[in-house]
Amino acid sequence: MEIIALLQCLTPVLTTTTLRQFGRIIFALLAMTGRVTMLGLSRWTGQGGSYRTVQRWFSTAMAWPPLFVLFFRRHLFRPNSVYILAGDEVVVTKAGKHTFGLDCFFHGVLQKMVPALSFFVLSLVSVSEHCAFPLRVEQVVRMSAEKAAQKAKAEAAKAPSPPRKPGRPKGSKGRREVILTPELQRIQAMLQATLRSLAGWLPLTYLVLDGHFGNHNALHMVRQCGLHLISKFRSDVALYRPYEGPCAKRGARRKYGDRVAGRQLPDQYLKQRTVERGLETRVYQATLLHQEFAQALNVVIVVKTNLQTQAWARVILFSSDLTLAWDKLTAYYHLRFQIEFNFRDAKQYWGLEDFMNVTETAVTNAANLSLFMVNVSACLRQQLRPEEAEFGILDLKAYYRGRKYVTETLKLLPQKPDESLIAQILFVIAGLGSIHPVPTRSASP
């Protein structure tokens, strides 16, 4: 019954039949073991959830973005919390040749190009709760023109660049005129649609993206949407301090000062120094310039040094918001990793790595369902064990699997036992595979 109650907020978007089937599929996902496929789901849905019913549900086109927004606003939104927007791409390996959108994508874990599907996800990250909630999922389908442009860019990067005269080429429009790539255009459309769905009740200021988007084009795209970008540079990036010395009487005013290089920066930029277990950490913050960016950047440089071996490394974060404090900038970028935990849960528990659908509608439903279950599981865990932060997905699945076993067993009895006895049976059965069992007061069938 609690699953039906959770889904009542989706009635403006889904029909009664689709909503009823949705509830049965969610219960099956919570209780089932094994691979999450349509056949596997049909074995756990029970009466009213046959294999043909599951097939029809996956073949039904649904407006997933409103579903994510309605569910988050009703069950997960905290008005007093601060939220930032984070985006990342998840790659799902697939075999075969007929799955919609199948292409070669770079897999971060395997560190190579593999036949796979790719989905770009925008999530809301709660700063106080340190958790991410998926909000919009779209499949990355690269057209022939985009593939040709990427191939030409890769070949141009390998070829030696011919020498040219100093200065800006005649007829060029400068760095302020930016032509967005098909990838950035796709992300910008997602971002604008997401901001429209949140307008009026959830103001956002920052979008956090990984180092792949640490360039001027991505920053320009984000600023067009009215947000500030937080991202990361390569460790060998060329950054310059603004020039503050005397200028010549003729010509343009000098813009770039000394280059920021190495691990020793002026003490005026030092914000924090800590030493722990022989490892020194220095945090610097400064307003610096980059020759490919049209504006100054708020840069935070974290330098770590091994005091015994003197080996060192640095991480360079930046934001387009020049007023953002260094501690918030680093904290917001660290929170971006919460979206990776969503991808892990979607693959490990909710079928993002298992589905065998091949059509466009079925693939879209399977991917969105797996990430929608991340939000559903977060809501159910808060309801069942609000005081237990370690109550995980394995505990949640063990609880619902126990409910399934108890329910099917009660159907075989000639007379239904007392409610107190049922609660005790459920507590014992659900606790068999749990690390943090649900209290008896919550264990009611």
C-alpha positions as CSV (number, residue, x, y, z in Angstrom):
1,M,0.0,0.0,0.0
2,E,2.9,2.4,0.7
3,I,4.0,2.1,-2.9
4,I,0.5,2.9,-4.2
5,A,0.5,5.9,-1.9
6,L,3.9,7.1,-3.2
7,L,2.8,7.0,-6.8
8,Q,-0.4,8.9,-6.3
9,C,1.4,12.2,-7.0
10,L,2.0,10.9,-10.6
11,T,-1.7,10.7,-11.5
12,P,-1.6,14.0,-13.5
13,V,0.8,12.4,-15.9
14,L,0.0,8.6,-16.0
15,T,-3.2,6.8,-16.8
16,T,-4.8,4.6,-14.2
17,T,-3.8,1.4,-16.0
18,T,-0.2,2.5,-16.5
19,L,0.0,3.7,-12.8
20,R,-1.3,0.3,-11.6
21,Q,1.2,-1.6,-13.7
22,F,4.0,0.8,-12.5
23,G,3.2,0.0,-8.9
24,R,3.5,-3.8,-9.6
25,I,6.8,-3.4,-11.4
26,I,8.2,-1.3,-8.6
27,F,7.2,-3.9,-6.0
28,A,8.8,-6.6,-8.2
29,L,12.0,-4.6,-8.4
30,L,12.1,-4.2,-4.6
31,A,11.5,-7.9,-3.9
32,M,13.2,-9.8,-6.8
33,T,16.6,-11.5,-7.1
34,G,18.6,-12.1,-10.2
35,R,18.8,-10.0,-13.4
36,V,16.3,-7.3,-13.9
37,T,14.8,-8.1,-17.3
38,M,11.2,-8.1,-18.4
39,L,11.0,-11.9,-17.9
40,G,12.5,-11.6,-14.5
41,L,10.1,-8.9,-13.5
42,S,7.1,-10.9,-14.6
43,R,8.1,-13.7,-12.2
44,W,7.8,-11.4,-9.2
45,T,4.8,-9.1,-10.1
46,G,2.2,-11.7,-9.1
47,Q,-1.4,-11.6,-10.3
48,G,-2.0,-8.8,-12.8
49,G,1.6,-8.6,-13.9
50,S,2.1,-11.2,-16.6
51,Y,4.9,-11.1,-19.1
52,R,2.7,-9.6,-21.7
53,T,1.6,-6.9,-19.2
54,V,5.3,-6.0,-18.5
55,Q,6.0,-5.9,-22.2
56,R,3.1,-3.5,-22.8
57,W,4.3,-1.3,-20.0
58,F,7.8,-1.0,-21.4
59,S,6.3,-0.3,-24.9
60,T,4.2,2.6,-23.6
61,A,5.6,6.1,-24.2
62,M,5.8,8.0,-21.0
63,A,6.8,11.6,-20.1
64,W,9.6,10.8,-17.7
65,P,10.8,14.3,-16.8
66,P,7.5,15.3,-15.2
67,L,7.5,12.0,-13.3
68,F,10.9,12.7,-11.8
69,V,9.9,16.3,-10.9
70,L,6.5,15.4,-9.3
71,F,8.0,12.6,-7.3
72,F,10.9,14.7,-6.0
73,R,8.8,17.7,-5.1
74,R,6.2,15.5,-3.2
75,H,8.5,13.2,-1.3
76,L,12.2,14.3,-1.4
77,F,12.2,18.1,-1.5
78,R,13.3,19.9,1.7
79,P,12.4,23.6,1.4
80,N,15.2,24.6,3.9
81,S,17.9,22.7,2.1
82,V,20.4,24.1,-0.5
83,Y,20.5,22.3,-3.8
84,I,23.0,22.4,-6.7
85,L,22.6,20.8,-10.2
86,A,25.1,18.2,-11.3
87,G,25.4,16.5,-14.6
88,D,27.3,13.4,-15.9
89,E,27.2,10.7,-18.5
90,V,26.8,7.0,-17.7
91,V,27.8,4.3,-20.2
92,V,26.1,0.9,-20.2
93,T,27.8,-1.9,-22.2
94,K,25.6,-3.8,-24.6
95,A,26.1,-6.7,-26.9
96,G,24.3,-7.3,-30.2
97,K,23.6,-4.9,-33.1
98,H,20.0,-3.9,-33.0
99,T,19.6,-1.9,-29.7
100,F,18.5,1.7,-30.4
101,G,21.4,4.2,-29.9
102,L,24.1,1.5,-29.8
103,D,27.5,3.0,-30.6
104,C,31.1,3.1,-29.4
105,F,31.5,5.1,-26.2
106,F,34.5,5.5,-23.8
107,H,34.0,3.5,-20.7
108,G,35.7,5.1,-17.7
109,V,36.1,1.9,-15.7
110,L,37.4,-0.2,-18.7
111,Q,39.4,2.8,-20.0
112,K,38.7,2.1,-23.6
113,M,36.0,2.5,-26.3
114,V,33.3,-0.2,-26.1
115,P,30.0,-1.0,-27.8
116,A,27.5,0.6,-25.4
117,L,24.6,2.9,-24.7
118,S,25.2,6.3,-23.2
119,F,22.8,8.4,-21.1
120,F,23.3,11.9,-19.8
121,V,21.8,12.6,-16.4
122,L,21.0,15.8,-14.6
123,S,20.6,15.4,-10.8
124,L,19.8,17.6,-7.9
125,V,22.3,17.3,-5.1
126,S,21.4,18.3,-1.5
127,V,24.2,20.1,0.1
128,S,23.0,19.3,3.7
129,E,22.0,15.6,3.1
130,H,25.0,14.8,0.8
131,C,22.9,12.8,-1.7
132,A,21.9,13.2,-5.3
133,F,18.4,12.7,-6.8
134,P,18.2,12.1,-10.6
135,L,15.9,14.5,-12.3
136,R,16.3,14.1,-16.1
137,V,17.7,11.3,-18.2
138,E,18.2,11.4,-21.9
139,Q,20.0,8.9,-24.2
140,V,23.0,10.2,-26.1
141,V,22.4,9.4,-29.8
142,R,25.2,10.7,-32.0
143,M,24.3,11.7,-35.5
144,S,26.6,11.2,-38.5
145,A,27.5,14.9,-38.6
146,E,28.6,14.8,-34.9
147,K,30.7,11.7,-35.5
148,A,32.4,13.3,-38.5
149,A,33.1,16.5,-36.5
150,Q,34.7,14.4,-33.7
151,K,36.8,12.4,-36.1
152,A,38.0,15.6,-37.8
153,K,38.9,17.2,-34.5
154,A,40.8,14.1,-33.4
155,E,42.8,14.1,-36.7
156,A,43.5,17.8,-36.4
157,A,44.8,17.4,-32.9
158,K,47.3,14.7,-34.2
159,A,48.5,16.7,-37.2
160,P,51.2,19.4,-36.6
161,S,49.8,22.9,-36.6
162,P,51.3,25.2,-39.2
163,P,53.0,28.3,-38.0
164,R,50.9,31.5,-38.1
165,K,51.4,35.2,-37.5
166,P,50.9,36.5,-34.0
167,G,47.6,38.1,-33.1
168,R,44.0,37.3,-33.9
169,P,43.4,36.2,-37.6
170,K,41.7,38.7,-39.8
171,G,37.9,38.1,-40.0
172,S,37.7,36.1,-36.7
173,K,35.1,37.1,-34.2
174,G,37.1,36.5,-31.0
175,R,36.3,34.3,-28.1
176,R,33.0,35.9,-27.2
177,E,31.3,34.4,-30.3
178,V,31.0,30.7,-29.4
179,I,29.6,28.0,-31.6
180,L,28.2,25.2,-29.4
181,T,29.0,21.6,-30.4
182,P,26.1,19.2,-30.8
183,E,27.0,17.7,-27.4
184,L,26.7,21.1,-25.7
185,Q,23.5,21.9,-27.6
186,R,22.0,18.7,-26.4
187,I,23.0,19.4,-22.8
188,Q,21.8,23.0,-23.0
189,A,18.3,21.9,-24.2
190,M,18.2,19.5,-21.2
191,L,19.3,22.2,-18.8
192,Q,16.8,24.7,-20.1
193,A,13.9,22.2,-19.9
194,T,14.9,21.3,-16.3
195,L,15.1,24.9,-15.2
196,R,11.6,25.6,-16.6
197,S,10.2,22.6,-14.6
198,L,11.8,23.9,-11.4
199,A,10.9,27.6,-11.9
200,G,9.0,29.2,-9.1
201,W,9.7,26.7,-6.3
202,L,13.4,25.7,-6.5
203,P,16.0,28.4,-7.4
204,L,19.3,27.1,-8.6
205,T,22.6,28.9,-9.0
206,Y,25.3,26.4,-9.8
207,L,25.8,23.6,-12.3
208,V,28.7,21.2,-11.5
209,L,30.3,19.2,-14.3
210,D,33.4,17.1,-14.5
211,G,36.8,18.0,-16.2
212,H,35.5,17.1,-19.6
213,F,33.5,20.4,-19.5
214,G,36.4,22.5,-18.2
215,N,36.5,24.8,-21.3
216,H,35.2,28.1,-22.5
217,N,32.5,26.7,-24.7
218,A,30.9,24.7,-21.8
219,L,31.1,27.8,-19.5
220,H,29.4,29.9,-22.2
221,M,26.7,27.4,-22.6
222,V,26.0,27.3,-18.8
223,R,26.0,31.1,-18.5
224,Q,23.4,31.3,-21.3
225,C,21.1,29.3,-19.1
226,G,21.6,31.8,-16.2
227,L,23.8,29.5,-14.0
228,H,27.4,29.5,-12.8
229,L,29.7,26.6,-13.8
230,I,31.8,24.7,-11.4
231,S,34.3,22.4,-13.0
232,K,37.9,21.3,-13.1
233,F,41.0,22.1,-15.2
234,R,43.9,19.8,-16.2
235,S,46.8,19.9,-13.7
236,D,49.0,21.4,-16.4
237,V,46.6,24.2,-17.5
238,A,48.2,27.6,-18.3
239,L,46.7,30.2,-15.9
240,Y,47.9,33.8,-15.5
241,R,47.6,36.5,-12.9
242,P,46.0,39.8,-14.1
243,Y,48.7,42.3,-15.1
244,E,49.1,45.1,-12.6
245,G,52.3,46.8,-13.7
246,P,52.9,49.9,-15.7
247,C,51.6,50.0,-19.3
248,A,53.2,51.4,-22.4
249,K,51.9,54.7,-23.7
250,R,51.0,53.1,-27.1
251,G,49.0,50.0,-28.0
252,A,46.5,48.0,-26.1
253,R,46.8,47.6,-22.3
254,R,48.6,44.4,-21.2
255,K,46.2,41.9,-19.9
256,Y,48.2,38.8,-18.7
257,G,50.7,38.9,-16.0
258,D,53.0,36.1,-14.7
259,R,51.9,32.5,-15.3
260,V,50.9,30.5,-12.2
261,A,53.0,27.4,-12.3
262,G,54.5,24.8,-10.0
263,R,53.5,24.3,-6.4
264,Q,54.7,27.5,-4.8
265,L,52.1,30.3,-5.1
266,P,52.3,33.6,-3.3
267,D,51.2,33.5,0.3
268,Q,48.6,36.2,-0.4
269,Y,46.5,33.5,-2.1
270,L,46.9,30.9,0.6
271,K,43.6,30.1,2.3
272,Q,44.3,26.9,4.3
273,R,47.3,24.7,5.3
274,T,47.0,21.3,7.0
275,V,49.4,18.5,7.7
276,E,48.1,15.0,8.3
277,R,50.1,11.7,8.3
278,G,53.1,13.3,6.6
279,L,50.9,14.9,3.9
280,E,50.8,18.6,3.6
281,T,47.7,20.2,1.9
282,R,47.7,23.8,0.8
283,V,44.6,25.5,-0.6
284,Y,45.0,28.6,-2.7
285,Q,42.3,30.8,-4.2
286,A,42.7,33.6,-6.7
287,T,41.0,35.4,-9.6
288,L,43.1,34.2,-12.6
289,L,42.9,34.4,-16.4
290,H,43.0,31.8,-19.1
291,Q,43.8,32.7,-22.7
292,E,40.9,30.7,-24.1
293,F,38.3,32.2,-21.7
294,A,36.8,35.6,-22.3
295,Q,36.3,36.3,-18.6
296,A,38.2,36.1,-15.3
297,L,37.8,32.9,-13.3
298,N,37.5,32.0,-9.7
299,V,40.2,29.4,-9.3
300,V,41.0,27.1,-6.3
301,I,44.3,25.2,-6.4
302,V,44.8,22.3,-4.0
303,V,48.4,21.3,-3.7
304,K,49.3,18.1,-1.8
305,T,53.0,17.4,-0.9
306,N,54.5,14.3,0.7
307,L,56.9,15.9,3.3
308,Q,59.1,12.8,3.3
309,T,59.6,12.3,-0.5
310,Q,58.7,15.8,-1.6
311,A,56.4,14.3,-4.3
312,W,53.5,16.6,-5.0
313,A,50.3,16.9,-7.1
314,R,47.7,19.5,-7.5
315,V,44.0,19.8,-8.4
316,I,42.7,22.9,-10.0
317,L,39.0,23.8,-9.7
318,F,37.3,26.9,-11.1
319,S,34.0,28.7,-11.2
320,S,32.5,31.5,-13.2
321,D,31.2,33.0,-9.9
322,L,34.0,35.3,-8.7
323,T,32.3,35.7,-5.3
324,L,32.1,32.0,-4.4
325,A,34.2,31.2,-1.3
326,W,36.9,28.5,-1.7
327,D,35.4,26.1,0.8
328,K,32.0,26.1,-0.9
329,L,33.6,25.7,-4.3
330,T,35.5,22.6,-3.3
331,A,32.6,21.2,-1.3
332,Y,30.2,21.6,-4.3
333,Y,32.6,19.9,-6.6
334,H,33.1,17.0,-4.2
335,L,29.3,16.6,-4.0
336,R,29.3,16.0,-7.8
337,F,30.5,12.5,-7.1
338,Q,27.2,11.7,-5.4
339,I,25.8,11.2,-8.9
340,E,28.2,8.3,-9.4
341,F,26.6,6.5,-6.5
342,N,23.3,6.9,-8.3
343,F,24.8,5.2,-11.3
344,R,26.2,2.4,-9.2
345,D,22.9,1.7,-7.5
346,A,21.0,1.8,-10.8
347,K,23.4,-0.7,-12.4
348,Q,23.7,-3.0,-9.3
349,Y,20.1,-3.1,-8.1
350,W,17.7,-1.6,-10.5
351,G,18.6,-3.1,-13.9
352,L,20.5,-0.4,-15.8
353,E,23.1,-2.9,-16.8
354,D,20.6,-5.8,-17.3
355,F,17.8,-4.7,-19.6
356,M,17.6,-6.4,-23.0
357,N,15.1,-4.0,-24.7
358,V,16.0,-2.9,-28.2
359,T,13.4,-0.4,-29.4
360,E,13.7,3.3,-28.6
361,T,10.6,3.5,-26.3
362,A,11.6,0.4,-24.4
363,V,15.2,1.5,-23.9
364,T,14.1,4.9,-22.7
365,N,11.7,3.3,-20.2
366,A,14.2,0.8,-18.9
367,A,16.9,3.5,-18.3
368,N,14.5,6.0,-16.7
369,L,13.0,3.3,-14.6
370,S,16.3,2.2,-13.1
371,L,17.2,5.8,-12.2
372,F,13.7,6.6,-11.0
373,M,14.1,3.6,-8.6
374,V,17.0,5.5,-7.0
375,N,14.6,8.1,-5.8
376,V,12.0,5.6,-4.8
377,S,14.4,3.6,-2.7
378,A,15.7,6.8,-1.0
379,C,12.1,7.8,-0.1
380,L,11.3,4.3,1.3
381,R,14.5,4.1,3.3
382,Q,13.7,7.4,4.9
383,Q,10.2,6.1,5.8
384,L,11.3,2.7,7.2
385,R,14.4,3.7,9.1
386,P,14.5,7.5,9.4
387,E,16.9,7.2,12.4
388,E,19.3,4.8,10.8
389,A,21.6,6.4,8.2
390,E,23.2,3.0,7.4
391,F,19.9,1.4,6.3
392,G,20.8,0.5,2.7
393,I,19.3,-0.9,-0.4
394,L,20.1,-4.5,0.6
395,D,18.1,-4.0,3.7
396,L,15.3,-2.5,1.8
397,K,15.2,-5.4,-0.7
398,A,15.4,-8.0,2.1
399,Y,12.4,-6.3,3.7
400,Y,10.2,-6.4,0.6
401,R,11.4,-9.9,-0.3
402,G,10.3,-11.0,3.1
403,R,6.9,-9.3,2.7
404,K,6.5,-11.2,-0.6
405,Y,7.2,-14.6,1.0
406,V,4.9,-13.9,3.9
407,T,2.1,-12.7,1.7
408,E,2.3,-15.8,-0.5
409,T,2.4,-18.0,2.5
410,L,-0.6,-16.4,4.1
411,K,-2.6,-17.1,1.0
412,L,-2.2,-20.9,1.6
413,L,-3.5,-20.7,5.2
414,P,-7.2,-21.6,5.8
415,Q,-7.5,-18.8,8.3
416,K,-5.6,-15.5,8.5
417,P,-3.5,-15.1,11.8
418,D,-3.6,-12.1,14.1
419,E,-2.0,-8.9,12.9
420,S,0.5,-9.0,15.8
421,L,1.6,-12.5,14.8
422,I,1.9,-11.5,11.1
423,A,4.1,-8.5,12.1
424,Q,6.4,-10.9,14.1
425,I,6.6,-13.3,11.2
426,L,7.4,-10.5,8.8
427,F,10.1,-9.1,11.1
428,V,11.8,-12.5,11.4
429,I,11.6,-13.3,7.6
430,A,12.6,-9.8,6.5
431,G,15.6,-9.8,8.9
432,L,17.1,-13.0,7.5
433,G,19.0,-11.1,4.8
434,S,19.2,-7.7,6.5
435,I,22.1,-5.9,8.0
436,H,19.9,-3.3,9.7
437,P,16.5,-4.9,10.2
438,V,13.3,-2.8,10.1
439,P,11.8,-2.3,13.6
440,T,8.8,-4.3,14.5
441,R,6.6,-1.3,14.6
442,S,7.3,-0.7,10.9
443,A,6.8,-4.3,9.9
444,S,3.2,-4.5,9.0
445,P,1.9,-6.3,5.9
